[in-house]
Amino acid sequence: MDEILPADVMINRSGAIRASSKTSSPHLQHPVTYNDAPETRPVLVESSTQLRPPSVTRHTGGDLDPRQPPSPAGSGVSYNPRDSNTWRSSSLAGRSHFRSPPPSGDLRLSTQFPEEGSSMQPWNDRRNSSMEVGGDGERITRSSVEIPIMAQGQIINDKVPKAKQVPLMIGFVITSFLAGLDASSYPLALPSIHNTYPNTDTLWLKVAYMLAFYSACPLYGYYSNIFGRRPLLCGSLTIYAIGSLVGGFAVNAAMLIACRTFAGLGAAGLLSMILVVLGDIFPVQKRPVYLLFVFTSFVLGEIAGRMITCVVITYMDWRPLFWISAILAFITFSLIFPFSKLIDHDHAERPPTSERLRAVDFLGTATLVGAIVTFLLATTLAASGTFQWSSVAVVGLYHAAAISVALLLLIEKTATKPLVPLQIVEERSLVAILVMSMTIGFGWNGFFEHVPFFMQVLHSENTIMSGIRFIPLFVANVVCSILAVTTVRRLDFRFYLVSGLALFAIGIGLTSILDQSTGFGQEIAFYLEFGAGTGFFLPILVTAGQAFSRGEEMAIVTNLIVFFISLSGAISDAMWDQILTTDFPSRLDQISTDILSATSKQLALTSITSIGTLPATAQSAIVSAFTESVQLALRITVPFAVVAFLAAFWVESFHMVGRAQMYINQRAAQSTV
């Protein structure tokens, strides 16, 4: 038999195979088709042994994923005995036919495919390993260039008619708006709630919801892989709606805290489950467009939530805010539930509930929740001034969090189905994306939660007017999001992540110089820059995280992105609280008593928006001190934005040019297989 020398093979649009280097075998002249879709794409074939008929066929679990041991169930490479010239690479979403003499020996296949819409998505793997299919089919490892893995969103997209996608998308958009509304409205309602229950510390009204939210947030993706997307998505909506509805009728503070805790468990899954389901329904090259609608409505909810809260509290009470949230949740549920069976496309293939329960990592879940609760509780209690940072309670809680994290790592190494597959850290692009998520929240939360209040103080205006100032930011966000999602197929993930985070960091830095002398046009320019940055990177960040994920990792990675952005936002909240409760009072102490009396100082500390009755000199001094404290907080967040910007360079290239026809051809091929 002839030996195949290393050859760079191109499959042209006619389906013929062409070698760019010399070969001693005529077999390479056989026509080759991939999914019956002729395309021009590089396929590097290297063989160090002779060709001879194979004796054993071995499948691998997953799509040629070396991290899963060879298993009869799944997909992989097989030989069709009815056709001696056909090799078949099958997957859940489709089959690939390679027409050539049946190879044996050690065949290394390095590829850069599939094209747009195919049942496999490219996963850039630069590690030094190779996929070797021996004559006995026993050894299968990763290729050193680019290996295709199954893309989430192919099979389901074929089964969800466009007429049913519309109500689902409307429900998703309302859900994301609700998530933004809830994030921005509740903190503003706390003073009004405190007036209703004056003997209750508002800190616990905030902490109870926060602990429930962050404890449940990282779990939704994992449990949706086991029990399905439908029960987790619909369950989160139901829990949030019931908690909000009953909370609006709370008769005492204890009942309100319990309802907010219950609602927080559901709110944790609103945005993350929407993003996971979108990853299931739509292929990666179409997904950014739908993520545009989701994130635009989320930003709109963040901005509009402040204005809605101001109007409702001014003319009514805080209770209608809870009822509005409950009504929106029930409307969303009514739109999603009738079509929710389409979300769990493999529901019939799932094992019985008892088997799924045995697969759950309950010990890891408890350890993770313990780590989150102890860490956030220590940070919040210290930042609010309830305890000193060096107190026994705070130090003890931090030690408990550290021990819980260490135990979690040990548990996850031996878990059958770990909460977070530790192999994720082997993919540098995913590590970079998670690092970006961990650092983005500092600037995001500081800008959307605290800068509007800063504008109220700086310009002596109400919440509605400060919200109107953010309209240019929203417009820039929408315009740049549209630009990003429509051109990312021609450019690259990394381009928009780098450029977006650069604008994001610069926007925060420029905002940190705002003061009483800043002109209106200059202020709007800063908002435009920040909005443009978020528009560029936000939908692309989630798309990239899902594109570089493998199989069930998609839901977990998506969930982690949302969790880390939210968690860094919570830490940012604690930082702002610390600065405004320590730095701001110290600056007020430096003001002469001739300008600022003790009574005026106390008014500034308790209700800074009510200083309009004070003399002009006292108002100016208070606003100047508050401005310097806010500038300090914003400058602290700039390094985190810079870290996110640098991490974006570690995301590998991912191009989606020319893949639409491939998807169409593949679907036609699937119907004939």
C-alpha positions as a printed Julia matrix, in Angstrom:
673×3 Matrix{Float64}:
   0.0    0.0    0.0
   1.1    3.51  -0.65
   2.04   5.81   2.17
   0.44   9.25   2.43
   2.97  11.96   3.09
   1.99  15.14   4.98
  -0.34  17.1    2.71
  -2.3   20.32   2.97
  -5.63  19.38   1.45
  -8.28  21.85   0.26
 -11.85  20.8   -0.4
 -13.05  23.04  -3.19
 -16.61  24.0   -4.03
 -16.96  21.15  -6.49
 -16.3   18.67  -3.74
 -12.96  17.52  -5.09
  -9.98  17.17  -2.81
  -6.71  18.85  -3.74
  -3.31  18.29  -2.11
  -0.83  21.12  -1.99
   2.19  18.9   -1.3
   3.48  15.77  -2.94
   1.9   12.44  -2.18
   2.71   8.95  -3.32
  -0.88   7.78  -3.13
  -3.57   8.34  -5.76
  -6.26   7.98  -3.11
  -6.21  11.66  -2.31
  -7.79  12.33  -5.67
 -11.09  10.84  -4.54
 -13.92  13.35  -4.18
 -14.69  14.42  -0.63
 -17.85  15.99   0.7
 -18.6   17.28   4.16
 -22.29  17.17   5.01
 -22.94  17.11   1.25
 -21.98  20.78   1.26
 -18.96  21.55  -0.92
 -17.01  24.43   0.57
 -13.48  25.73   0.45
 -11.9   25.11   3.81
  -8.5   23.81   4.9
  -8.2   20.21   6.01
  -4.75  19.1    7.05
  -4.27  15.35   6.75
  -1.18  13.68   8.11
  -0.61   9.96   8.11
   2.53   8.14   9.13
   1.3    4.62   8.35
  -0.13   2.72   5.46
  -3.8    2.5    4.53
  -5.62  -0.72   5.28
  -9.21  -1.61   6.12
 -10.18  -0.93   9.72
 -11.18  -3.77  11.98
 -12.97  -2.0   14.85
 -15.22   1.05  15.0
 -15.15   3.18  18.12
 -17.44   6.1   18.96
 -16.66   8.86  21.38
 -19.04  10.58  23.75
 -19.55  14.1   22.51
 -18.03  15.43  19.32
 -14.43  14.27  19.38
 -13.97  15.64  22.88
 -10.86  14.17  24.52
 -12.14  14.99  27.97
 -14.79  12.29  27.65
 -13.6    8.66  27.52
 -14.47   6.54  24.48
 -18.03   5.34  24.77
 -20.38   3.46  22.44
 -22.98   6.18  23.0
 -22.5    9.56  21.46
 -20.96  10.62  18.24
 -17.64  10.16  16.58
 -16.0    8.64  13.53
 -17.22   5.37  12.07
 -16.71   3.29   8.95
 -19.65   2.33   6.76
 -19.12  -1.34   5.74
 -21.64  -0.99   2.88
 -19.42   1.51   1.15
 -15.7    0.88   1.32
 -15.05   4.46   0.29
 -17.17   6.2    2.92
 -16.19   7.29   6.38
 -18.86   8.87   8.52
 -18.5   11.41  11.31
 -21.86  11.53  13.07
 -23.19  13.86  15.74
 -26.46  14.64  17.47
 -27.21  17.39  14.99
 -26.15  15.7   11.78
 -23.74  13.4    9.93
 -20.67  14.05   7.87
 -19.55  11.87   4.98
 -15.91  11.61   3.96
 -15.64   9.74   0.69
 -12.15   8.29   0.43
 -10.48   4.92   0.98
 -10.99   3.74   4.57
  -7.91   4.92   6.45
  -6.15   3.03   9.16
  -2.99   3.44  11.14
  -2.65   6.79  12.88
  -4.67   9.41  11.04
  -4.37  12.95  12.32
  -7.12  15.25  11.16
  -6.79  18.96  11.82
  -9.66  21.09  10.6
 -10.97  24.62  10.4
 -14.69  24.21   9.94
 -17.68  24.1    9.97
 -19.17  26.95   8.07
 -22.12  29.08   9.08
 -25.04  27.32  10.66
 -23.51  23.87  10.65
 -24.29  21.35  13.33
 -20.83  21.77  14.71
 -19.25  24.97  15.87
 -15.52  25.67  15.7
 -13.68  25.57  18.95
 -10.22  27.06  18.86
  -7.86  24.74  20.66
  -4.21  25.67  20.48
  -2.96  23.08  22.92
  -0.31  20.59  21.9
  -2.35  17.45  21.43
  -3.77  15.63  18.46
  -6.75  13.59  17.41
  -5.44  10.17  16.5
  -7.74   7.48  15.19
  -5.72   4.32  15.15
  -6.42   1.21  13.15
  -8.24  -0.25  16.12
 -10.05   3.03  16.75
  -8.92   3.14  20.36
  -7.12   6.48  20.63
  -8.96   9.73  20.04
  -7.53  12.97  21.36
  -7.75  16.66  20.51
  -6.38  18.2   17.36
  -3.7   20.85  17.65
  -5.48  23.33  15.38
  -9.26  23.71  15.41
 -11.69  20.93  16.25
 -15.41  21.07  15.54
 -17.82  20.44  18.37
 -21.59  20.4   18.4
 -23.18  23.81  18.32
 -26.04  24.42  20.65
 -28.94  25.89  18.8
 -29.01  23.82  15.61
 -31.43  20.98  16.2
 -33.84  23.07  18.24
 -33.86  25.89  15.76
 -35.13  23.45  13.14
 -37.98  22.37  15.43
 -39.17  25.81  16.54
 -41.22  27.47  13.78
 -40.75  31.18  13.32
 -44.37  31.8   14.32
 -43.59  30.29  17.72
 -40.25  32.03  18.04
 -42.0   35.43  18.05
 -43.98  35.0   21.32
 -40.96  33.36  22.9
 -38.77  36.33  21.99
 -41.39  38.79  23.24
 -41.45  36.9   26.53
 -37.66  36.91  26.69
 -37.5   40.66  26.05
 -40.05  41.38  28.78
 -38.16  39.11  31.15
 -34.87  40.91  30.57
 -36.63  44.27  31.02
 -38.06  42.93  34.27
 -34.59  41.88  35.43
 -33.25  45.39  34.8
 -36.3   46.98  36.39
 -35.97  44.92  39.55
 -32.23  45.66  39.84
 -32.73  49.45  39.72
 -36.12  50.01  41.37
 -35.88  48.16  44.68
 -32.87  50.08  46.1
 -34.71  53.36  45.42
 -37.8   52.08  47.21
 -35.93  51.25  50.44
 -36.38  54.73  52.04
 -40.13  54.57  51.41
 -40.25  51.04  52.84
 -38.32  52.23  55.87
 -40.94  54.93  56.44
 -43.6   52.22  56.49
 -41.6   50.03  58.88
 -39.43  52.52  60.81
 -38.25  49.96  63.36
 -36.67  47.77  60.71
 -33.08  48.13  59.56
 -33.16  48.61  55.78
 -29.86  46.75  55.58
 -31.62  43.42  56.13
 -34.29  44.27  53.56
 -31.42  44.53  51.08
 -29.23  41.71  52.36
 -31.98  39.07  52.44
 -32.75  39.52  48.75
 -29.07  39.75  47.83
 -28.08  36.53  49.58
 -30.94  34.61  47.99
 -30.18  36.02  44.55
 -26.44  35.28  44.55
 -26.83  31.88  46.18
 -29.17  30.67  43.43
 -27.65  32.53  40.47
 -24.71  30.17  39.7
 -26.91  27.05  40.0
 -29.49  27.58  37.27
 -27.29  26.54  34.36
 -26.11  23.39  36.1
 -29.56  22.24  37.17
 -31.05  23.06  33.77
 -28.6   20.57  32.24
 -30.02  17.87  34.52
 -33.72  18.73  34.77
 -34.21  20.71  31.57
 -34.55  24.36  30.62
 -38.35  24.41  30.88
 -38.79  23.75  34.62
 -35.94  26.1   35.56
 -37.11  29.0   33.37
 -40.8   28.7   34.2
 -39.98  27.99  37.83
 -37.88  31.13  38.19
 -40.69  33.25  36.72
 -43.26  31.65  39.01
 -41.17  32.05  42.15
 -40.38  35.67  41.36
 -44.01  36.5   40.52
 -45.38  34.94  43.72
 -42.72  36.55  45.91
 -43.33  39.99  44.39
 -47.12  39.72  44.51
 -47.28  38.6   48.13
 -44.56  41.09  49.09
 -46.79  43.91  47.93
 -49.35  42.83  50.54
 -46.82  42.44  53.35
 -48.27  43.45  56.73
 -44.96  43.67  58.55
 -41.24  43.84  57.87
 -40.65  40.14  58.61
 -43.18  39.13  55.97
 -41.62  41.53  53.46
 -38.12  40.17  54.1
 -39.39  36.6   53.63
 -41.12  37.53  50.37
 -38.07  39.34  49.04
 -35.9   36.35  49.91
 -38.28  34.07  48.02
 -38.43  36.47  45.06
 -34.64  36.64  44.98
 -34.43  32.89  44.38
 -36.53  33.36  41.23
 -34.93  36.62  40.08
 -31.56  34.86  39.98
 -32.68  32.81  36.98
 -34.51  35.43  34.95
 -31.67  36.75  32.8
 -29.35  33.75  32.91
 -31.99  31.24  31.82
 -33.09  33.51  28.98
 -29.51  33.62  27.7
 -29.13  29.84  28.03
 -32.35  29.17  26.11
 -31.27  31.58  23.37
 -28.06  29.57  23.15
 -30.18  26.47  22.6
 -32.59  27.93  20.07
 -30.38  29.97  17.76
 -27.06  29.08  16.09
 -24.02  31.06  17.1
 -23.89  33.19  13.95
 -27.52  34.31  14.39
 -27.5   34.55  18.16
 -26.01  38.06  18.56
 -29.06  39.59  16.89
 -31.4   38.08  19.46
 -29.04  38.92  22.31
 -29.26  42.5   21.08
 -32.98  42.6   21.93
 -32.39  41.01  25.33
 -29.59  43.29  26.48
 -31.2   46.4   25.04
 -34.35  45.73  27.03
 -32.23  45.02  30.12
 -30.43  48.38  29.84
 -33.78  50.06  29.2
 -35.13  48.43  32.36
 -32.13  49.7   34.34
 -32.71  53.28  33.14
 -36.51  53.27  33.17
 -36.67  51.58  36.57
 -35.43  54.68  38.31
 -38.0   56.93  36.64
 -40.87  54.48  37.21
 -39.91  54.13  40.86
 -39.8   57.9   41.31
 -43.28  58.36  39.81
 -44.85  55.46  41.71
 -43.41  56.44  45.1
 -44.2   60.13  44.62
 -47.84  59.64  43.73
 -48.66  56.29  45.33
 -46.64  53.95  47.5
 -43.87  51.37  47.24
 -46.32  48.46  47.07
 -47.38  49.02  43.41
 -43.75  48.48  42.4
 -44.01  44.89  43.58
 -47.33  44.42  41.83
 -45.97  45.81  38.56
 -43.11  43.31  38.71
 -45.53  40.46  39.46
 -47.81  41.43  36.56
 -44.88  41.55  34.12
 -43.7   38.15  35.37
 -47.15  36.6   34.87
 -47.41  38.12  31.37
 -44.02  36.68  30.49
 -45.01  33.28  31.87
 -48.17  33.27  29.75
 -46.09  33.97  26.63
 -43.37  31.4   27.3
 -45.2   28.48  28.93
 -47.37  27.45  25.92
 -44.19  26.94  23.88
 -41.92  25.85  26.7
 -41.95  22.21  25.56
 -40.03  23.31  22.49
 -37.21  24.5   24.74
 -36.47  21.02  26.12
 -35.95  19.3   22.79
 -34.43  16.19  24.39
 -36.96  15.82  27.2
 -38.06  12.38  25.97
 -34.43  11.18  26.01
 -33.76  12.22  29.6
 -33.43   9.48  32.24
 -36.02   9.11  35.02
 -36.13  11.75  37.73
 -34.64   9.39  40.3
 -31.54   8.89  38.16
 -31.21  12.62  37.56
 -31.43  13.29  41.29
 -28.62  10.82  41.91
 -26.47  12.75  39.45
 -26.9   16.06  41.29
 -23.89  17.33  43.17
 -25.75  18.23  46.37
 -22.58  18.45  48.45
 -21.0   20.82  45.98
 -24.18  22.89  45.87
 -24.27  23.29  49.64
 -20.57  24.19  49.76
 -20.9   26.76  46.98
 -23.92  28.4   48.61
 -22.07  28.5   51.92
 -19.07  30.2   50.31
 -21.24  32.83  48.6
 -23.34  33.59  51.69
 -20.39  33.94  54.06
 -18.39  36.09  51.65
 -21.22  38.48  50.81
 -22.41  38.69  54.4
 -18.93  39.63  55.62
 -18.46  42.2   52.87
 -21.87  43.8   53.38
 -21.69  43.97  57.18
 -18.24  45.53  57.06
 -18.99  48.0   54.26
 -22.19  49.2   55.92
 -20.38  49.93  59.18
 -22.27  47.31  61.18
 -18.92  45.66  62.0
 -15.34  46.74  61.57
 -13.31  45.06  58.84
 -10.98  43.67  61.49
 -13.77  42.41  63.75
 -13.99  38.76  64.72
 -17.32  38.34  62.92
 -16.07  39.66  59.57
 -12.71  37.87  59.7
 -14.42  34.65  60.72
 -16.9   34.86  57.85
 -14.09  35.46  55.37
 -12.21  32.45  56.72
 -15.35  30.35  56.39
 -15.72  31.49  52.77
 -12.1   30.58  52.0
 -12.46  27.14  53.58
 -15.69  26.58  51.63
 -13.97  27.44  48.35
 -11.11  25.03  49.12
 -13.57  22.27  49.96
 -15.53  23.02  46.8
 -12.44  22.51  44.64
 -11.8   19.14  46.27
 -15.43  18.09  45.89
 -15.62  19.11  42.25
 -12.54  17.07  41.35
 -14.3   13.86  42.4
 -17.91  14.72  41.56
 -19.61  12.64  38.87
 -21.35  15.69  37.48
 -19.55  18.73  38.91
 -21.19  22.11  39.31
 -18.4   23.77  37.36
 -16.28  21.48  35.17
 -12.72  22.32  36.14
 -11.66  21.61  32.56
 -13.1   24.99  31.6
  -9.85  26.55  32.75
  -8.05  24.6   30.03
  -9.63  26.84  27.39
  -7.88  30.17  27.49
 -10.69  32.02  25.72
 -13.21  30.94  28.37
 -10.82  31.95  31.14
 -10.43  35.37  29.53
 -14.2   35.76  29.18
 -14.77  34.85  32.83
 -12.05  37.28  33.93
 -13.81  40.0   31.95
 -17.09  39.09  33.64
 -15.47  39.3   37.08
 -14.23  42.84  36.45
 -16.93  44.41  34.27
 -19.5   44.54  37.07
 -17.5   47.1   39.06
 -17.85  49.75  36.39
 -21.28  48.64  35.2
 -22.87  48.74  38.63
 -21.14  51.93  39.65
 -22.31  53.72  36.54
 -25.92  52.57  36.41
 -26.62  52.48  40.15
 -24.67  55.42  41.56
 -23.94  57.93  38.8
 -27.67  58.79  38.35
 -27.89  59.62  42.05
 -24.71  61.64  41.7
 -26.41  63.63  38.93
 -29.32  64.36  41.26
 -26.97  65.85  43.82
 -24.71  67.59  41.32
 -27.52  69.29  39.4
 -30.14  69.5   42.18
 -32.72  67.61  40.14
 -35.13  64.76  40.73
 -34.81  61.11  39.73
 -36.77  61.54  36.51
 -34.49  64.28  35.2
 -31.36  62.31  36.1
 -32.82  59.37  34.19
 -33.5   61.56  31.15
 -29.82  62.46  31.12
 -29.08  58.8   30.42
 -31.12  58.7   27.2
 -28.02  59.45  25.05
 -26.28  56.54  26.78
 -29.16  54.22  25.88
 -29.19  55.45  22.27
 -25.43  54.9   21.92
 -25.81  51.45  23.44
 -28.52  50.46  20.96
 -26.74  51.88  17.9
 -23.41  50.25  18.73
 -25.08  46.96  19.65
 -26.73  46.89  16.22
 -23.41  47.67  14.58
 -21.66  44.93  16.54
 -24.17  42.13  15.96
 -24.5   42.88  12.24
 -20.78  43.03  11.51
 -19.32  40.5   13.95
 -19.75  37.81  11.28
 -17.27  39.72   9.11
 -14.9   40.72  11.87
 -14.15  38.86  15.07
 -15.24  38.48  18.68
 -11.96  39.87  19.91
 -12.28  43.06  17.86
 -15.53  44.1   19.54
 -14.51  42.93  22.99
 -11.27  44.92  22.86
 -12.78  48.05  21.3
 -15.88  47.95  23.5
 -13.97  47.51  26.74
 -11.55  50.28  25.72
 -14.47  52.69  25.35
 -15.97  51.3   28.56
 -12.81  52.01  30.57
 -12.3   55.44  29.0
 -15.94  56.34  29.64
 -15.63  55.5   33.34
 -12.38  57.42  33.58
 -13.88  60.5   31.96
 -16.98  60.33  34.15
 -14.72  60.39  37.2
 -13.77  64.0   36.39
 -17.36  65.28  36.35
 -17.93  68.16  38.72
 -19.95  71.36  39.03
 -17.96  73.05  36.27
 -18.54  70.3   33.66
 -20.65  71.46  30.72
 -23.76  69.64  29.54
 -22.23  68.74  26.17
 -19.13  67.29  27.79
 -21.25  65.23  30.15
 -23.32  63.81  27.27
 -20.12  62.94  25.4
 -18.95  60.87  28.38
 -22.29  59.05  28.46
 -22.12  58.38  24.73
 -18.69  56.84  25.08
 -19.75  54.59  27.94
 -22.92  53.54  26.1
 -20.99  52.79  22.92
 -18.58  50.58  24.85
 -21.32  48.54  26.52
 -23.11  48.22  23.2
 -20.03  46.78  21.55
 -18.99  44.19  24.11
 -22.09  43.08  26.03
 -23.91  40.92  23.43
 -20.6   39.71  22.01
 -19.32  38.65  25.44
 -22.15  36.15  25.95
 -21.98  34.97  22.33
 -18.25  34.33  22.63
 -18.66  32.48  25.92
 -21.26  30.19  24.39
 -19.31  29.72  21.16
 -16.18  28.54  22.97
 -18.13  26.22  25.28
 -18.58  22.53  24.64
 -21.87  20.71  25.02
 -23.41  21.13  28.46
 -20.72  23.65  29.38
 -22.68  26.26  27.42
 -25.34  26.64  30.11
 -22.77  26.67  32.92
 -20.5   29.22  31.23
 -23.47  31.47  30.4
 -24.62  31.26  34.0
 -21.13  32.06  35.27
 -20.91  35.15  33.06
 -24.14  36.53  34.54
 -23.12  35.51  38.05
 -19.67  37.07  37.96
 -20.96  40.34  36.49
 -23.64  40.46  39.22
 -21.23  39.44  41.98
 -18.64  42.07  41.04
 -21.53  44.54  41.01
 -22.43  43.54  44.58
 -18.83  44.02  45.66
 -18.9   47.39  43.9
 -22.0   48.31  45.92
 -20.14  47.49  49.12
 -17.21  49.63  47.98
 -19.51  52.59  47.27
 -21.19  52.17  50.66
 -17.81  52.14  52.35
 -16.66  55.3   50.57
 -19.9   57.19  51.16
 -19.99  56.23  54.85
 -16.33  56.95  55.61
 -14.73  59.2   52.99
 -17.68  61.56  52.54
 -18.14  62.29  56.29
 -14.41  62.88  56.66
 -14.54  65.45  53.85
 -17.48  67.17  55.53
 -15.46  67.38  58.75
 -12.83  69.37  56.88
 -15.34  72.12  56.04
 -15.3   75.11  58.35
 -18.15  75.34  60.84
 -18.71  78.89  59.63
 -19.85  77.42  56.31
 -21.35  74.12  57.43
 -23.02  73.78  60.81
 -23.46  70.51  62.66
 -27.15  70.46  61.77
 -26.41  70.99  58.09
 -23.79  68.25  58.17
 -26.26  65.81  59.69
 -28.79  66.67  56.99
 -26.19  66.04  54.3
 -25.4   62.62  55.75
 -29.01  61.5   56.18
 -30.67  63.03  53.09
 -28.28  64.78  50.78
 -31.01  65.43  48.21
 -32.79  67.64  50.76
 -30.05  70.25  51.14
 -31.89  72.73  48.92
 -33.08  74.65  52.0
 -29.51  75.32  53.16
 -27.54  78.48  52.31
 -25.84  78.51  48.93
 -22.35  78.33  50.41
 -23.26  75.29  52.5
 -24.87  73.58  49.49
 -21.78  74.21  47.36
 -19.46  72.84  50.04
 -21.55  69.69  50.52
 -21.81  69.04  46.77
 -18.06  69.52  46.35
 -17.31  67.02  49.12
 -19.79  64.51  47.7
 -18.34  64.97  44.21
 -14.82  64.22  45.41
 -16.03  61.02  47.11
 -17.84  59.88  43.96
 -14.8   60.67  41.83
 -12.71  58.5   44.15
 -15.13  55.58  43.8
 -15.17  55.87  40.01
 -11.38  56.01  39.81
 -11.14  52.82  41.86
 -13.28  51.02  39.25
 -11.08  52.12  36.32
  -8.3   49.52  36.99
 -10.91  46.74  36.93
 -12.11  47.96  33.53
  -8.5   48.0   32.33
  -8.04  44.39  33.47
 -11.13  43.43  31.47
  -9.72  45.27  28.45
  -6.4   43.4   28.69
  -8.17  40.05  29.16
 -10.03  40.61  25.88
  -6.75  40.18  23.99
  -6.6   36.57  25.2
  -9.81  35.63  23.42
  -8.91  33.66  20.33
 -10.08  34.52  16.84
 -13.5   33.29  15.84
 -14.73  34.17  12.35
 -18.18  33.33  11.02
 -17.81  34.33   7.37
 -19.54  32.29   4.7
 -21.35  29.79   6.89
 -24.97  30.43   5.92
 -24.95  28.24   2.83
 -23.24  25.49   4.78
 -26.13  25.39   7.22
 -28.69  25.16   4.43
 -26.78  22.35   2.73
 -26.36  20.47   5.96
 -30.06  20.55   6.77
 -30.73  19.11   3.35
 -28.14  16.41   4.01
 -29.72  15.51   7.34
 -33.05  14.84   5.71
 -31.47  12.3    3.35
 -29.37  10.45   5.92
